[in-house]
Amino acid sequence: MPELPEVEVSRMGIAPHLEGQTISQVIVRDARLRWPVPDTIQNAVGNDVISVERRAKYLLIRLSNQAVIVLHLGMSGKLRVLPSATPPVKHDHIDIVLNNGVCLRLNDPRRFGACLYQEPHEPPGKLFANLGPEPLTDEFDAKRLITLAKGKQVAIKNFIMDNAVVVGVGNIYANEALFMSRIDPRRKAGNVSAKRYTVLTESIKIVLAKAIEQGGTTLKDFTQSDGKPGYFAQSLNVYGRMGDPCFICETPIKSVVIGQRNTFYCPNCQS
Ligand code: ZN
Protein backbone atom coordinates (compact mmCIF):
# COMPACT_ATOMS: atom_id res chain seq x y z
CA MET A 1 0.00 0.00 0.00
CA PRO A 2 1.44 3.41 -0.89
CA GLU A 3 2.33 5.33 2.26
CA LEU A 4 3.01 9.05 2.60
CA PRO A 5 6.53 8.96 1.09
CA GLU A 6 5.28 7.09 -1.99
CA VAL A 7 2.45 9.60 -2.43
CA GLU A 8 4.83 12.53 -2.02
CA VAL A 9 7.22 11.01 -4.55
CA SER A 10 4.27 10.53 -6.93
CA ARG A 11 3.47 14.21 -6.50
CA MET A 12 7.06 15.19 -7.22
CA GLY A 13 7.07 12.89 -10.26
CA ILE A 14 3.89 14.16 -11.90
CA ALA A 15 3.80 17.85 -10.91
CA PRO A 16 6.32 19.18 -13.49
CA HIS A 17 4.34 17.52 -16.30
CA LEU A 18 0.98 18.93 -15.21
CA GLU A 19 1.56 22.39 -13.79
CA GLY A 20 0.86 25.15 -16.28
CA GLN A 21 -0.85 22.80 -18.75
CA THR A 22 -4.49 22.83 -19.83
CA ILE A 23 -6.72 19.78 -19.38
CA SER A 24 -8.10 18.87 -22.81
CA GLN A 25 -9.97 15.69 -21.95
CA VAL A 26 -10.82 13.41 -19.03
CA ILE A 27 -11.27 9.76 -19.98
CA VAL A 28 -13.00 7.53 -17.42
CA ARG A 29 -12.84 3.89 -18.53
CA ASP A 30 -14.12 2.52 -15.25
CA ALA A 31 -15.79 4.79 -12.71
CA ARG A 32 -16.10 2.06 -10.09
CA LEU A 33 -13.32 3.05 -7.75
CA ARG A 34 -13.62 3.24 -3.96
CA TRP A 35 -16.28 5.88 -4.58
CA PRO A 36 -17.79 6.31 -8.07
CA VAL A 37 -15.89 8.84 -10.16
CA PRO A 38 -18.41 11.73 -10.46
CA ASP A 39 -19.64 12.91 -13.88
CA THR A 40 -18.69 16.42 -12.76
CA ILE A 41 -15.05 15.46 -13.34
CA GLN A 42 -15.73 16.53 -16.96
CA ASN A 43 -15.97 20.14 -15.68
CA ALA A 44 -12.18 19.98 -15.32
CA VAL A 45 -11.81 20.13 -19.12
CA GLY A 46 -10.59 23.51 -20.38
CA ASN A 47 -8.95 24.50 -17.11
CA ASP A 48 -5.26 25.02 -16.41
CA VAL A 49 -3.47 23.06 -13.71
CA ILE A 50 -2.26 25.59 -11.17
CA SER A 51 -0.47 23.20 -8.81
CA VAL A 52 -0.22 19.61 -7.64
CA GLU A 53 -0.26 19.41 -3.87
CA ARG A 54 -0.57 16.72 -1.22
CA ARG A 55 -2.57 16.53 2.00
CA ALA A 56 -2.10 13.33 4.00
CA LYS A 57 -2.25 10.66 1.29
CA TYR A 58 -4.48 12.68 -1.05
CA LEU A 59 -3.11 14.37 -4.16
CA LEU A 60 -4.80 17.66 -4.95
CA ILE A 61 -4.71 18.96 -8.53
CA ARG A 62 -5.72 22.60 -8.23
CA LEU A 63 -7.35 24.07 -11.33
CA SER A 64 -7.70 27.59 -12.70
CA ASN A 65 -11.48 27.57 -12.03
CA GLN A 66 -10.72 27.00 -8.30
CA ALA A 67 -11.90 23.39 -8.50
CA VAL A 68 -9.72 20.55 -7.24
CA ILE A 69 -9.28 17.03 -8.59
CA VAL A 70 -8.68 14.79 -5.56
CA LEU A 71 -6.75 11.56 -6.18
CA HIS A 72 -6.05 8.74 -3.75
CA LEU A 73 -3.97 5.68 -4.62
CA GLY A 74 -5.80 3.31 -2.27
CA MET A 75 -4.13 -0.09 -1.94
CA SER A 76 -2.67 -0.53 -5.40
CA GLY A 77 -3.04 2.70 -7.39
CA LYS A 78 -0.20 3.95 -9.60
CA LEU A 79 0.16 7.16 -11.54
CA ARG A 80 2.18 7.61 -14.69
CA VAL A 81 2.69 10.39 -17.20
CA LEU A 82 2.53 9.00 -20.74
CA PRO A 83 2.06 10.19 -24.31
CA SER A 84 -1.74 10.41 -24.48
CA ALA A 85 -1.88 8.04 -27.48
CA THR A 86 -0.35 5.20 -25.43
CA PRO A 87 -2.82 2.29 -25.61
CA PRO A 88 -4.36 1.57 -22.21
CA VAL A 89 -3.68 -1.74 -20.51
CA LYS A 90 -5.79 -3.60 -17.98
CA HIS A 91 -6.77 -1.53 -14.92
CA ASP A 92 -5.90 1.81 -16.61
CA HIS A 93 -9.10 3.43 -15.33
CA ILE A 94 -8.60 7.16 -15.80
CA ASP A 95 -6.65 9.49 -18.10
CA ILE A 96 -6.37 13.20 -17.47
CA VAL A 97 -5.24 14.42 -20.89
CA LEU A 98 -3.23 17.60 -21.21
CA ASN A 99 -2.64 19.94 -24.10
CA ASN A 100 1.10 19.15 -24.14
CA GLY A 101 0.38 15.68 -25.57
CA VAL A 102 0.73 13.68 -22.39
CA CYS A 103 -1.79 12.25 -20.00
CA LEU A 104 -1.80 11.43 -16.31
CA ARG A 105 -2.95 7.82 -16.15
CA LEU A 106 -4.29 6.05 -13.07
CA ASN A 107 -3.86 2.28 -12.96
CA ASP A 108 -5.48 0.55 -9.99
CA PRO A 109 -6.04 -3.22 -10.04
CA ARG A 110 -7.85 -3.37 -6.69
CA ARG A 111 -9.87 -0.15 -7.25
CA PHE A 112 -9.60 1.10 -3.67
CA GLY A 113 -8.24 4.35 -5.07
CA ALA A 114 -10.31 7.45 -5.70
CA CYS A 115 -10.75 10.28 -8.20
CA LEU A 116 -13.10 12.99 -6.99
CA TYR A 117 -13.97 16.49 -8.17
CA GLN A 118 -14.33 19.27 -5.64
CA GLU A 119 -16.33 22.07 -7.26
CA PRO A 120 -15.05 25.66 -7.16
CA HIS A 121 -15.55 27.10 -3.68
CA GLU A 122 -16.97 23.81 -2.44
CA PRO A 123 -15.62 23.18 1.08
CA PRO A 124 -13.07 20.35 1.25
CA GLY A 125 -15.60 18.03 2.85
CA LYS A 126 -15.43 15.24 5.33
CA LEU A 127 -12.41 13.55 3.76
CA PHE A 128 -10.27 16.33 5.14
CA ALA A 129 -12.06 16.92 8.41
CA ASN A 130 -10.26 15.84 11.58
CA LEU A 131 -6.88 15.42 9.89
CA GLY A 132 -3.92 16.13 12.13
CA PRO A 133 -0.86 18.10 10.98
CA GLU A 134 1.55 17.00 8.28
CA PRO A 135 4.45 15.13 9.93
CA LEU A 136 7.17 17.08 8.10
CA THR A 137 5.92 20.49 9.20
CA ASP A 138 6.64 22.41 12.41
CA GLU A 139 2.99 21.96 13.39
CA PHE A 140 3.89 18.39 14.27
CA ASP A 141 6.04 18.53 17.39
CA ALA A 142 6.66 16.61 20.60
CA LYS A 143 4.39 18.95 22.55
CA ARG A 144 1.44 17.84 20.45
CA LEU A 145 2.14 14.15 21.11
CA ILE A 146 2.70 14.68 24.83
CA THR A 147 -0.56 16.63 25.21
CA LEU A 148 -2.69 14.22 23.18
CA ALA A 149 -1.19 11.10 24.81
CA LYS A 150 -2.14 12.03 28.36
CA GLY A 151 -4.05 9.15 29.92
CA LYS A 152 -4.26 7.21 26.63
CA GLN A 153 -4.39 3.42 27.06
CA VAL A 154 -3.96 2.72 23.34
CA ALA A 155 -0.68 1.20 22.14
CA ILE A 156 1.88 3.84 21.14
CA LYS A 157 2.00 2.35 17.65
CA ASN A 158 -1.74 2.84 17.10
CA PHE A 159 -1.49 6.31 18.61
CA ILE A 160 1.05 7.57 16.07
CA MET A 161 -0.86 5.89 13.22
CA ASP A 162 -4.03 7.82 14.14
CA ASN A 163 -4.63 10.46 11.42
CA ALA A 164 -6.19 12.79 13.96
CA VAL A 165 -2.87 12.84 15.85
CA VAL A 166 -0.60 13.18 12.82
CA VAL A 167 -1.29 12.20 9.20
CA GLY A 168 0.65 9.82 7.04
CA VAL A 169 2.45 7.61 9.56
CA GLY A 170 1.56 4.24 8.05
CA ASN A 171 2.45 0.78 9.27
CA ILE A 172 5.96 0.55 7.79
CA TYR A 173 7.12 3.92 9.08
CA ALA A 174 5.46 3.52 12.50
CA ASN A 175 7.48 0.33 13.00
CA GLU A 176 10.70 1.97 11.82
CA ALA A 177 10.26 5.16 13.86
CA LEU A 178 9.56 3.19 17.06
CA PHE A 179 12.68 1.08 16.50
CA MET A 180 14.76 4.21 15.93
CA SER A 181 13.33 5.61 19.19
CA ARG A 182 13.88 2.31 21.09
CA ILE A 183 10.21 2.33 22.15
CA ASP A 184 8.27 -0.96 22.43
CA PRO A 185 5.31 -0.62 20.00
CA ARG A 186 2.99 -2.26 22.58
CA ARG A 187 3.66 0.35 25.27
CA LYS A 188 0.63 2.46 26.22
CA ALA A 189 0.72 5.94 24.67
CA GLY A 190 0.00 7.50 28.07
CA ASN A 191 2.98 5.69 29.52
CA VAL A 192 5.73 7.18 27.33
CA SER A 193 7.89 9.93 28.83
CA ALA A 194 8.10 13.44 27.41
CA LYS A 195 11.77 12.84 26.66
CA ARG A 196 10.94 9.77 24.62
CA TYR A 197 8.21 11.65 22.74
CA THR A 198 10.82 14.21 21.71
CA VAL A 199 12.98 11.42 20.29
CA LEU A 200 9.97 9.76 18.63
CA THR A 201 8.88 12.99 16.93
CA GLU A 202 12.34 13.42 15.42
CA SER A 203 12.45 9.74 14.40
CA ILE A 204 9.12 9.99 12.55
CA LYS A 205 10.40 13.02 10.63
CA ILE A 206 13.70 11.31 9.83
CA VAL A 207 12.26 8.01 8.55
CA LEU A 208 9.69 9.77 6.36
CA ALA A 209 12.15 12.30 4.96
CA LYS A 210 14.68 9.55 4.25
CA ALA A 211 12.08 7.47 2.41
CA ILE A 212 11.08 10.46 0.27
CA GLU A 213 14.74 11.09 -0.49
CA GLN A 214 15.27 7.45 -1.52
CA GLY A 215 12.12 7.56 -3.65
CA GLY A 216 13.28 10.74 -5.31
CA THR A 217 15.86 8.72 -7.22
CA THR A 218 13.01 6.89 -9.00
CA LEU A 219 11.29 9.97 -10.43
CA LYS A 220 12.05 9.08 -14.03
CA ASP A 221 9.92 5.95 -13.61
CA PHE A 222 6.80 8.09 -13.73
CA THR A 223 7.27 8.57 -17.46
CA GLN A 224 8.21 4.96 -18.27
CA SER A 225 5.32 2.80 -19.38
CA ASP A 226 6.97 -0.32 -17.98
CA GLY A 227 8.09 1.29 -14.73
CA LYS A 228 6.64 0.62 -11.33
CA PRO A 229 6.20 4.15 -10.07
CA GLY A 230 5.35 4.96 -6.52
CA TYR A 231 7.18 2.03 -4.95
CA PHE A 232 10.85 1.93 -4.22
CA ALA A 233 13.43 -0.26 -2.58
CA GLN A 234 14.00 0.86 0.96
CA SER A 235 16.42 0.02 3.69
CA LEU A 236 14.21 -1.06 6.58
CA ASN A 237 15.51 -2.00 10.03
CA VAL A 238 12.60 -4.02 11.42
CA TYR A 239 9.61 -4.02 9.06
CA GLY A 240 9.25 -7.44 7.39
CA ARG A 241 12.35 -8.82 9.15
CA MET A 242 10.78 -11.30 11.61
CA GLY A 243 13.44 -13.76 12.85
CA ASP A 244 16.28 -11.85 11.22
CA PRO A 245 19.00 -10.46 13.52
CA CYS A 246 18.60 -6.90 14.81
CA PHE A 247 21.16 -4.66 13.10
CA ILE A 248 22.17 -3.25 16.50
CA CYS A 249 22.23 -6.26 18.88
CA GLU A 250 21.63 -9.33 16.66
CA THR A 251 18.59 -10.46 18.69
CA PRO A 252 16.00 -11.97 16.30
CA ILE A 253 13.32 -9.42 15.36
CA LYS A 254 9.90 -10.33 16.77
CA SER A 255 6.48 -9.90 15.19
CA VAL A 256 3.13 -9.33 16.90
CA VAL A 257 -0.24 -8.07 15.66
CA ILE A 258 -1.31 -4.71 17.08
CA GLY A 259 -4.55 -3.14 15.86
CA GLN A 260 -4.77 -5.83 13.16
CA ARG A 261 -1.45 -4.71 11.68
CA ASN A 262 1.79 -6.68 11.61
CA THR A 263 4.23 -5.15 14.01
CA PHE A 264 7.97 -5.75 14.15
CA TYR A 265 10.36 -4.88 16.96
CA CYS A 266 13.57 -5.89 18.67
CA PRO A 267 12.73 -7.31 22.11
CA ASN A 268 16.18 -6.29 23.37
CA CYS A 269 16.56 -2.74 21.99
CA GLN A 270 12.98 -1.58 22.50
CA SER A 271 11.18 -1.20 25.81
ZN1 ZN B 1 18.24 -5.02 18.96
Residues whose N, C-alpha, C, O or C-beta is under 5 A from the ligand:
A	BS01	ZN	C246 I248 C249 E250 T251 C266 N268 C269
